């Protein structure tokens, strides 16, 4: 892994993260230590002091934060705490321009995760834990996945690494603790069998994920909704497709993905992801930048612009007769309230879109010309208004 840039190391003060920190330090990685104090135990401050003391001894930058939760959701502490600490990690990665976050998960954690996935029939892009992954928008590296818990404790003892014990890990409140207790009772044969099963399932899943990636690579930014809905793994394909379009799906929960699928099934759906927008209508779905477009033209020039050109020749529907008092004209995307005066009366653009079954994502990128009086005088695909029509036009607006 890259040693030129810094790594944020998540250190709780327990044996796993303290051994992780020590191994990275001895290998000369550039480190910043991140510690979250949850203030849930009497020993929470002790653990913070252990981490702070180690960092002071070896001159490692130390960043700490006290946990806070404004959601008042006391029934989901584990989830809320995870979201909180990864938001903290993400901030530090940005602050230090770091590679990502290093965490102390080991082989026992990997197996525990697999057993929980299996018992809950959980769908995930990974079986068990991935050595390299993106979690809630943060790049995560897990270098200790080949270590057993006993290996970590032995290293701590041999190298006199001070650490604290989290007493809550021995409580049966959390499912993972109960799974851990059951696994600790496994003998060598049972453990070996479980590792073999995990590796086999992981191999199958990796093959599946590669095929899904190949499927998505063949798709563009605009696709038929059936390509998602009729796939054997619609949730997975949707995630990969959104990611390929630039949407950050790593912080997206399974529930969120399910809600998007429901919207796609209904046939009409829109969602915004930062500066990108997903639009579904008329059996098609598209992801494109959620942007405005407006360009002012002060005088007539026959030339190409970024999205259109003004030419001396073209199709009849592209013709418009512009007068001097129309300038400056504005070429922009259509708005919901836009309308144009035609020979047969006023035509609302929204009605035009519906009649032509124009997908919503195309409507938002539909070019119109507005004159100096703020009247729509030309609409791509519809033509000019009644006041800007002539039998011998020599001005044509052509969409590029």
C-alpha positions as CSV (number, residue, x, y, z in Angstrom):
1,X,0.0,0.0,0.0
2,X,1.0,3.6,-0.7
3,X,3.4,4.9,2.0
4,X,3.9,8.4,0.4
5,X,0.5,9.7,1.5
6,X,-1.0,9.5,5.0
7,X,-3.4,6.9,6.3
8,X,-6.1,7.6,8.9
9,X,-5.9,4.7,11.4
10,X,-9.1,3.9,13.4
11,X,-7.9,3.2,16.9
12,X,-10.4,2.4,19.7
13,X,-7.7,1.5,22.3
14,X,-8.6,-2.2,22.1
15,X,-6.0,-4.9,21.3
16,X,-6.9,-5.2,17.6
17,X,-6.5,-1.5,16.7
18,X,-3.5,-1.0,19.0
19,X,-1.7,-3.9,17.3
20,X,-2.7,-2.6,13.9
21,X,-1.3,0.8,14.8
22,X,2.0,-0.6,16.0
23,X,2.5,-2.8,12.9
24,X,1.8,0.2,10.6
25,X,4.2,2.4,12.6
26,X,7.0,-0.2,12.5
27,X,6.5,-0.5,8.7
28,X,7.0,3.3,8.4
29,X,3.6,4.3,7.2
30,X,2.6,8.0,7.5
31,X,-0.2,7.9,10.0
32,X,-2.9,10.0,11.7
33,X,-4.8,8.3,14.5
34,X,-8.6,8.7,14.7
35,X,-10.4,7.9,18.0
36,X,-14.1,8.1,18.7
37,X,-15.0,8.3,22.4
38,X,-18.6,7.0,22.8
39,X,-18.8,7.8,26.5
40,X,-20.9,4.7,27.0
41,X,-18.5,2.9,29.5
42,X,-16.7,4.0,32.6
43,X,-13.5,2.9,30.8
44,X,-14.1,5.0,27.7
45,X,-11.8,7.8,28.9
46,X,-9.2,5.2,29.9
47,X,-9.1,3.8,26.3
48,X,-8.7,7.3,24.9
49,X,-5.8,8.0,27.2
50,X,-4.1,4.7,26.1
51,X,-4.3,5.8,22.4
52,X,-3.3,9.4,23.2
53,X,-0.2,8.2,25.2
54,X,0.9,5.9,22.4
55,X,0.6,8.7,19.8
56,X,2.5,11.1,22.1
57,X,5.3,8.6,22.6
58,X,5.8,8.1,18.8
59,X,4.9,11.6,17.6
60,X,1.8,10.5,15.7
61,X,-0.9,13.1,15.0
62,X,-4.0,12.3,17.2
63,X,-7.5,13.3,16.3
64,X,-10.4,12.5,18.7
65,X,-14.1,13.2,18.9
66,X,-16.9,12.5,21.4
67,X,-19.9,10.7,20.0
68,X,-23.1,12.6,19.7
69,X,-26.5,11.6,18.3
70,X,-29.3,14.1,17.6
71,X,-31.6,11.5,16.1
72,X,-33.0,10.3,19.5
73,X,-32.9,6.8,18.0
74,X,-31.7,4.8,21.0
75,X,-32.8,1.5,19.5
76,X,-30.2,1.6,16.7
77,X,-27.0,2.6,18.5
78,X,-24.7,0.4,16.4
79,X,-25.9,1.8,13.1
80,X,-25.9,5.4,14.3
81,X,-22.4,5.0,15.8
82,X,-21.1,3.5,12.6
83,X,-22.5,6.4,10.5
84,X,-21.0,8.9,13.0
85,X,-17.5,7.5,13.0
86,X,-17.3,7.1,9.2
87,X,-18.4,10.7,8.8
88,X,-15.5,11.6,11.2
89,X,-13.1,9.4,9.1
90,X,-14.3,11.0,5.9
91,X,-13.6,14.5,7.3
92,X,-10.1,13.5,8.3
93,X,-9.3,11.9,5.0
94,X,-10.2,15.2,3.4
95,X,-8.4,17.3,6.0
96,X,-5.1,15.3,5.6
97,X,-5.5,14.4,1.9
98,X,-5.1,10.8,3.0
99,X,-5.3,7.5,1.1
100,X,-8.2,6.3,3.2
101,X,-8.8,4.6,6.6
102,X,-7.1,1.6,8.0
103,X,-9.2,-0.6,10.4
104,X,-8.3,-3.5,12.6
105,X,-10.7,-6.2,11.4
106,X,-9.1,-9.7,11.5
107,X,-10.0,-13.2,10.4
108,X,-12.3,-13.9,13.3
109,X,-14.3,-10.8,12.4
110,X,-14.3,-11.9,8.8
111,X,-15.9,-15.3,9.7
112,X,-18.3,-13.6,12.2
113,X,-19.5,-11.3,9.4
114,X,-20.0,-14.3,7.0
115,X,-22.0,-16.2,9.6
116,X,-24.2,-13.2,10.2
117,X,-24.8,-12.7,6.5
118,X,-25.7,-16.4,6.1
119,X,-28.1,-16.5,9.1
120,X,-29.9,-13.3,8.0
121,X,-29.8,-14.1,4.3
122,X,-28.2,-10.7,3.8
123,X,-27.3,-9.6,0.2
124,X,-23.9,-7.9,0.0
125,X,-21.4,-7.1,-2.7
126,X,-18.9,-9.0,-0.5
127,X,-19.0,-12.3,1.3
128,X,-17.5,-11.7,4.7
129,X,-15.2,-8.7,4.8
130,X,-13.3,-7.3,1.9
131,X,-9.6,-6.3,2.4
132,X,-10.2,-3.2,0.3
133,X,-13.6,-1.6,0.1
134,X,-15.5,1.7,0.2
135,X,-17.7,2.1,3.3
136,X,-20.1,5.1,3.5
137,X,-18.0,7.0,1.0
138,X,-14.7,6.2,2.7
139,X,-11.9,4.0,1.2
140,X,-11.1,1.3,3.8
141,X,-8.1,-1.0,4.1
142,X,-8.1,-4.1,6.4
143,X,-4.5,-5.4,6.5
144,X,-5.1,-7.9,9.4
145,X,-7.7,-10.1,7.8
146,X,-5.2,-13.0,7.7
147,X,-4.6,-12.7,11.5
148,X,-6.5,-14.8,14.1
149,X,-7.5,-13.0,17.3
150,X,-4.9,-15.2,19.2
151,X,-2.2,-13.9,16.8
152,X,-3.1,-10.3,17.8
153,X,-3.1,-11.0,21.5
154,X,0.3,-12.8,21.2
155,X,1.8,-9.9,19.3
156,X,0.5,-7.4,21.9
157,X,2.1,-9.5,24.7
158,X,5.4,-10.0,22.9
159,X,5.7,-6.3,22.1
160,X,4.3,-5.0,25.4
161,X,1.5,-3.2,23.6
162,X,-0.8,-1.5,26.1
163,X,-4.6,-1.8,25.4
164,X,-7.9,-1.7,27.0
165,X,-10.7,-4.2,27.0
166,X,-14.2,-3.2,25.9
167,X,-16.5,-4.9,28.5
168,X,-19.5,-4.5,26.2
169,X,-18.0,-7.1,23.9
170,X,-18.9,-9.7,26.5
171,X,-22.6,-8.7,26.7
172,X,-25.3,-10.6,24.8
173,X,-27.1,-7.4,23.8
174,X,-25.7,-7.4,20.3
175,X,-26.0,-10.2,17.7
176,X,-22.4,-10.1,16.8
177,X,-21.4,-10.8,20.4
178,X,-23.6,-13.9,20.5
179,X,-22.2,-15.1,17.2
180,X,-18.6,-14.5,18.5
181,X,-19.3,-16.6,21.6
182,X,-20.7,-19.5,19.5
183,X,-17.7,-19.4,17.2
184,X,-15.2,-19.4,20.1
185,X,-16.6,-22.8,21.0
186,X,-15.7,-24.3,17.6
187,X,-12.9,-26.9,17.5
188,X,-10.1,-26.9,14.9
189,X,-12.0,-29.1,12.5
190,X,-15.2,-27.0,12.7
191,X,-13.2,-23.8,12.2
192,X,-11.3,-25.2,9.2
193,X,-14.6,-26.4,7.6
194,X,-16.1,-22.9,8.1
195,X,-13.1,-21.2,6.5
196,X,-13.4,-23.6,3.5
197,X,-17.1,-22.8,3.2
198,X,-16.4,-19.0,3.4
199,X,-13.7,-19.2,0.7
200,X,-16.0,-21.2,-1.6
201,X,-18.9,-18.8,-1.2
202,X,-16.5,-15.9,-1.7
203,X,-15.2,-17.4,-5.0
204,X,-18.8,-17.9,-6.3
205,X,-19.7,-14.3,-5.3
206,X,-16.6,-12.9,-7.0
207,X,-17.6,-14.6,-10.2
208,X,-21.1,-13.2,-9.9
209,X,-19.9,-9.7,-9.3
210,X,-17.5,-9.8,-12.3
211,X,-20.4,-10.9,-14.5
212,X,-22.6,-8.1,-13.1
213,X,-19.8,-5.6,-13.9
214,X,-19.6,-6.9,-17.5
215,X,-23.4,-6.5,-17.8
216,X,-23.2,-2.9,-16.6
217,X,-20.2,-2.0,-18.8
218,X,-22.4,-2.7,-21.8
219,X,-25.1,-0.3,-20.7
220,X,-25.0,3.5,-21.4
221,X,-26.4,6.4,-19.4
222,X,-29.8,5.9,-20.9
223,X,-31.3,2.4,-20.7
224,X,-34.5,0.4,-20.9
225,X,-35.9,-0.1,-17.4
226,X,-36.4,-3.8,-18.2
227,X,-32.6,-4.2,-18.3
228,X,-32.7,-3.6,-14.5
229,X,-36.1,-5.0,-13.5
230,X,-35.9,-8.2,-15.5
231,X,-32.3,-9.1,-14.4
232,X,-31.7,-11.9,-12.0
233,X,-30.1,-9.5,-9.5
234,X,-31.9,-6.2,-10.0
235,X,-30.5,-4.5,-6.9
236,X,-26.9,-5.4,-7.7
237,X,-27.2,-4.3,-11.3
238,X,-28.8,-1.0,-10.3
239,X,-26.0,-0.3,-7.8
240,X,-23.3,-1.0,-10.4
241,X,-25.1,1.0,-13.1
242,X,-25.6,4.0,-10.8
243,X,-22.0,3.8,-9.8
244,X,-20.9,3.7,-13.4
245,X,-22.8,6.9,-14.0
246,X,-20.9,8.7,-11.2
247,X,-23.4,8.2,-8.4
248,X,-21.9,7.5,-5.0
249,X,-23.7,4.3,-4.1
250,X,-21.4,3.3,-1.2
251,X,-23.3,5.2,1.4
252,X,-26.6,3.9,-0.1
253,X,-28.5,1.5,2.2
254,X,-30.3,-1.6,0.9
255,X,-33.6,0.1,1.9
256,X,-32.7,3.1,-0.3
257,X,-31.9,0.9,-3.3
258,X,-35.2,-0.9,-2.8
259,X,-37.0,2.4,-2.8
260,X,-35.4,3.4,-6.1
261,X,-36.4,0.0,-7.6
262,X,-40.0,0.5,-6.5
263,X,-39.9,3.9,-8.2
264,X,-38.6,2.4,-11.4
265,X,-41.3,-0.3,-11.3
266,X,-44.0,2.4,-11.0
267,X,-42.7,3.8,-14.3
268,X,-42.3,7.5,-13.2
269,X,-39.5,8.4,-10.8
270,X,-36.9,11.1,-10.1
271,X,-34.1,11.3,-7.6
272,X,-31.2,13.6,-7.1
273,X,-27.7,12.6,-6.0
274,X,-25.5,15.6,-5.4
275,X,-25.2,17.1,-8.9
276,X,-26.6,14.1,-10.8
277,X,-30.3,13.3,-11.4
278,X,-31.9,9.9,-12.1
279,X,-35.1,10.2,-14.2
280,X,-37.5,7.4,-15.1
281,X,-40.4,7.7,-17.6
282,X,-41.9,5.9,-20.6
283,X,-39.9,2.8,-19.9
284,X,-36.5,4.5,-19.9
285,X,-34.1,5.6,-17.2
286,X,-31.2,8.1,-17.4
287,X,-28.6,9.7,-15.2
288,X,-27.3,13.0,-16.2
289,X,-25.9,16.2,-14.6
290,X,-28.6,18.3,-12.8
291,X,-27.6,21.5,-14.5
292,X,-29.0,24.7,-15.9
293,X,-28.1,25.9,-19.4
294,X,-28.5,29.5,-20.6
295,X,-26.5,31.4,-23.2
296,X,-27.2,34.9,-24.4
297,X,-26.6,35.9,-28.1
298,X,-26.5,39.6,-28.7
299,X,-26.4,39.5,-32.5
300,X,-26.9,37.1,-35.3
301,X,-23.9,35.0,-36.2
302,X,-23.8,31.8,-38.2
303,X,-21.6,29.6,-36.0
304,X,-21.6,26.5,-33.8
305,X,-22.1,26.7,-30.1
306,X,-21.6,23.9,-27.6
307,X,-25.1,22.4,-27.9
308,X,-26.5,23.9,-31.1
309,X,-25.5,25.8,-34.2
310,X,-27.1,28.6,-36.2
311,X,-26.9,27.8,-39.9
312,X,-28.0,29.2,-43.3
313,X,-29.6,25.9,-44.2
314,X,-31.5,23.1,-42.5
315,X,-34.9,21.4,-42.2
316,X,-38.2,23.2,-42.2
317,X,-38.8,22.5,-38.5
318,X,-35.4,24.1,-37.7
319,X,-36.2,27.4,-39.4
320,X,-36.9,30.7,-37.6
321,X,-37.1,34.3,-38.8
322,X,-35.3,36.4,-36.2
323,X,-35.7,40.2,-36.3
324,X,-33.3,42.9,-34.9
325,X,-35.6,43.7,-32.0
326,X,-35.6,40.0,-30.9
327,X,-32.0,40.4,-29.8
328,X,-30.5,39.7,-27.4
329,X,-31.9,36.2,-27.6
330,X,-31.4,33.5,-24.9
331,X,-31.0,29.9,-25.8
332,X,-31.8,27.8,-22.7
333,X,-33.4,24.6,-21.4
334,X,-37.2,24.5,-21.4
335,X,-39.0,25.3,-18.2
336,X,-42.3,23.6,-17.0
337,X,-44.3,26.9,-17.5
338,X,-43.0,27.6,-21.0
339,X,-45.5,28.0,-23.9
340,X,-45.3,29.1,-27.5
341,X,-47.8,30.9,-29.8
342,X,-48.6,28.7,-32.8
343,X,-50.9,29.2,-35.8
344,X,-53.7,27.2,-34.0
345,X,-53.2,28.9,-30.6
346,X,-50.9,28.8,-27.6
347,X,-49.1,25.5,-27.1
348,X,-47.8,24.6,-23.6
349,X,-44.5,22.8,-23.9
350,X,-45.5,20.3,-21.3
351,X,-48.4,19.3,-23.5
352,X,-46.0,18.9,-26.5
353,X,-43.8,16.7,-24.4
354,X,-46.7,14.5,-23.3
355,X,-48.1,14.2,-26.8
356,X,-44.7,13.1,-28.2
357,X,-44.0,10.9,-25.1
358,X,-40.8,12.7,-24.5
359,X,-39.0,11.1,-21.5
360,X,-38.6,13.5,-18.5
361,X,-34.8,13.5,-18.7
362,X,-35.0,14.8,-22.3
363,X,-37.5,17.5,-21.4
364,X,-35.1,19.0,-18.9
365,X,-32.5,19.3,-21.6
366,X,-34.8,20.6,-24.4
367,X,-33.6,23.7,-26.1
368,X,-35.8,26.8,-26.6
369,X,-35.1,30.3,-27.8
370,X,-36.4,33.2,-25.8
371,X,-36.3,36.7,-27.3
372,X,-35.7,40.1,-25.7
373,X,-39.4,40.4,-24.8
374,X,-39.2,37.0,-22.8
375,X,-41.4,35.2,-25.3
376,X,-40.5,31.7,-26.5
377,X,-40.0,32.1,-30.3
378,X,-38.5,28.7,-31.1
379,X,-38.6,25.1,-29.7
380,X,-36.4,22.4,-31.0
381,X,-38.6,19.7,-32.7
382,X,-41.6,22.0,-32.7
383,X,-40.4,24.9,-34.7
384,X,-40.9,28.7,-34.4
385,X,-43.9,30.7,-33.2
386,X,-46.5,32.2,-35.5
387,X,-44.7,35.6,-35.4
388,X,-41.3,34.3,-36.5
389,X,-42.4,32.2,-39.5
390,X,-41.5,33.0,-43.1
391,X,-41.7,31.2,-46.4
392,X,-38.1,31.8,-47.3
393,X,-36.2,31.3,-44.1
394,X,-32.4,31.6,-44.1
395,X,-31.9,31.1,-40.4
396,X,-31.9,27.5,-39.0
397,X,-31.2,26.5,-35.4
398,X,-29.8,22.9,-35.4
399,X,-29.4,21.0,-32.1
400,X,-26.0,19.3,-31.9
